Each structure stands twice: as structure tokens, then as C-alpha cells.
Amino acid sequence: MRDDTPDDGAPSARASTPRSTGAVPTIHDVAAAAGVSKSVVSRALSGVPGVAAQTVERVRQAAARLGYVPNAHARGMSARRSHTLGVFVRDAATPFYGHLLTAFQEQAAARGYRVVTATGAGSFSIDDERRALETLVALRVEGLIVCSGALPVEDITPFARRIPTVVAGRPEEDPTVSSVYCDEVSGGRALADHVADLGHRRVAVMTFTPRSSITQSRRTHAMAERLRERGVDVVTFGGDEAGPGFDGAGGIVASVLEAGGVTAFMTPSDAWAVAVLEVLRRRGIAVPGQLSVTGYDGVTPFMTSLLGLTSWRQPLRTIGRLSVNAVVDQIDGIATTVGHVAIDGTLVAGRTAVAV
């Protein structure tokens, strides 16, 4: 899908034709005459931000032509709208989720909405995440953005049936829930191509299962698959076995070194790459002199020139902006079908991975 959705609205599928002469015109009549949805008419006439100026003028002209006068009770009901989006991020303390949350808040403000957030602290269980979504919906948010690499889509769809919902930051192609994400397969393969192009012929890849992380599973398996296609000898190490947090980095590094002959180690994230670099430093292993290391996500502070980390940068601000637009367009009746938007990332060719 292209990012060319207008801020105003296409004609609503339910828009009715203006009533016969003599009947009191309604907001539905104005929507039909202006060629927009009912919610856009309400926002245009009440001055809520987010409606294009030409659309506001078209709605006002239609209202004047029909003699439409907003109902005071209806205005009161509209005024009681929360104009609030519920956002769940798995762990706002991590840079990846923190940057996404900031992007959500900025775009929500631009569209005239507030954001109420629920977040875990790294050790959130699936049950905890499900309860967090229930709490957000109970706060009468008008739309929901779910940003978690672990929560199964089956636990999200019940909420999507109740209020407009978008899954952000992970590949999700369920036909009942819209999503916006960076193309993990494309990114994993491109980063693997970079490592292969540097001449590495025996490469370690730290992989994950979907149960542990949907995003990291897809990207790391794409790395391993592409390396094999390039004729590279691939040694995989299960990240699920490393335990919570990055405490297992030492064990993973030890296994990589024991495998023998490995010249590059592809990790599933920038945070994991930094944890690995720290273990290698303590063991006196030079990077990239003895072992090249790559990360994934491309987010600050890991992208500091001090580290020079080789990574794959995800366009988090774009993901955040399009996710908010997608859920607000559902609320306003502009988007009436499920959409999946995959965005390409970019290679960061740093100093931690070099030619051999």
C-alpha cells in the first residue's frame, strides 16, 4: 500500500442521498452531498484538527445549501468523544519501543488525538499483555495500536472486532487486523547479503522462535536462509535458550567461539549486538579484527559513531505515523477495509563488520 491516503474522506458506503424537499436535513444528508463520511462532517463543522481545508469548505457549503443546523444534543454527544488512542508497547524502556511510542504520540497530536499508554517492563507475560489491552479498552479509547513482538494475533482480534485496531512494528498479515511494519524478511536477507558480500564463508546466526519473538524470528531465519542461498556455511544458535534479558550473551558467545572457524556473528537486534560486543571485549576478542558482529533495528543510542555498529535501520517514525493514520482513518470511516503496509529499511554499514 502507498502512503497517499488523504486526510479528508472518501464517500461513505453508507451515505444516503439527501432527503426530499420539506424534510429536515440531517448530518447524513450533508455527508452525501459533500462526498465524505458522517464523522468527517462532524469534525469539519466543529473545527476538530485533521480535516483538509478544502474539505472543511466543501462540507460547510453543503450544509449551507441544505439548510443543515447541527443538533445541540448531537454536538454534546460529539463533545463527549474521548479523542483518545490506546497504545500498548511491550517495553517502553527499550529504544525500539520507546522511539515508536514517541512517533505515535507526535502523529496522534497532529491528528487531534491524545494517547494513553500501557507498557510492560521486559518480563511481561502474554496474559499481562492481554490484560493491558483490556484495561485500555475499558478507558473508552476510540482506537487501539498494539506494538508487541510476542502477543499472538489471536489475542488481538477480539479487540479489533470491538474498536478500530492496528498492529504496529511487526509483520502481521491476518485478514481481520490492519498492520504497519518494516519488512523483516527483506531486511534480514539484505543484511545477510552484506555479510556475504564482505567475504564471510562461515557465519553464526542467533535465531528465535515465533513464540519468543515474531519479529526476531522472521528476520533471523531470513538471514540464515539467505546466507545458505549464497553458499555460506551457517551455524545457528537458539536465542530462546539464552533466557530473559541479555544474561545469556556469555553462553551464546562461548558457543559461537567453540563452533570454530566463524568469522561473523549476526545477532537479532542492536541491543543483543551490544551485549555480545561487551562479552567479546571481556574475553579479549577483537571486533572486527577476529569476529565481525551485526545488529538490527538501527536505533539510537546504539547507532552512535563510538560503536560504529553495522545494522539494519527500521523507519520507526514512518511506522508510527502510518499506524496512527491507519487507526484514525478507521475511526473516521475513511478506511473501511483491512490494510497491511510493509516498509523497507536501510543498511547501516558500520565498523563492526568488515571484509575478510
Residue, then its C-alpha position, 0 to 999 in steps of 0.5 A: m500500500r502507498d502512503d497517499t491516503p488523504d486526510d479528508g474522506a472518501p464517500s461513505a458506503r453508507a451515505s444516503t442521498p439527501r432527503s426530499t424537499g420539506a424534510v429536515p436535513t440531517i448530518h447524513d444528508v450533508a455527508a452525501a452531498a459533500g462526498v465524505s463520511k458522517s464523522v468527517v462532517s462532524r469534525a469539519l463543522s466543529g473545527v476538530p484538527g485533521v480535516a483538509a481545508q478544502t474539505v472543511e469548505r466543501v462540507r460547510q457549503a453543503a450544509a449551507r445549501l441544505g439548510y443543515v443546523p447541527n443538533a445541540h444534543a448531537r454536538g454534546m454527544s460529539a463533545r463527549r468523544s474521548h479523542t483518545l488512542g490506546v497504545f500498548v508497547r511491550d517495553a517502553a524502556t527499550p529504544f525500539y519501543g520507546h522511539l515508536l511510542t514517541a512517533f505515535q504520540e507526535q502523529a496522534a497530536a497532529r491528528g487531534y488525538r491524545v494517547v494513553t499508554a500501557t507498557g510492560a517492563g521486559s518480563f511481561s507475560i502474554d496474559d499481562e499483555r492481554r490484560a493491558l489491552e483490556t484495561l485500555v479498552a475499558l478507558r473508552v479509547e476510540g482506537l487501539i495500536v498494539c506494538s508487541g513482538a510476542l502477543p499472538v494475533e489471536d489475542i488481538t482480534p477480539f479487540a479489533r472486532r470491538i474498536p478500530t485496531v492496528v498492529a504496529g512494528r511487526p509483520e502481521e498479515d491476518p485478514t481481520v487486523s490492519s498492520v504497519y511494519c518494516d519488512e523483516v524478511s527483506g531486511g534480514r536477507a539484505l543484511a545477510d547479503h552484506v555479510a556475504d558480500l564482505g567475504h564471510r564463508r562461515v557465519a553464526v546466526m542467533t535465531f528465535t522462535p515465533r513464540s519468543s519473538i515474531t519479529q526476531s524470528r522472521r528476520t533471523h531465519a531470513m538471514a540464515e536462509r539467505l546466507r545458505e542461498r549464497g553458499v555460506d556455511v551457517v551455524t545457528f544458535g537458539g536465542d530462546e535458550a539464552g533466557p530473559g534479558f541479555d544474561g545469556a550473551g556469555g553462553i551464546v558467545a562461548s558457543v559461537l567461539e567453540a563452533g570454530g572457524v566463524t568469522a561473523f556473528m549476526t545477532p537479532s537486534d542492536a541491543w543483543a549486538v551490544a551485549v555480545l560486543e561487551v562479552l567479546r571485549r571481556r574475553g579479549i576478542a577483537v571486533p572486527g579484527q577476529l569476529s565481525v558482529t551485526g545488529y538490527d533495528g538501527v536505533t539510537p543510542f546504539m547507532t552512535s559513531l563510538l560503536g560504529l555498529t553495522s545494522w539494519r535501520q527500521p523507519l520507526r517514525t514512518i511506522g508510527r505515523l502510518s499506524v496512527n493514520a491507519v487507526v484514525d482513518q478507521i475511526d473516521g470511516i475513511a478506511t473501511t477495509v483491512g490494510h497491511v503496509a510493509i516498509d523497507g529499511t536501510l543498511v547501516a554499514g558500520r565498523t563492526a563488520v568488515a571484509v575478510 
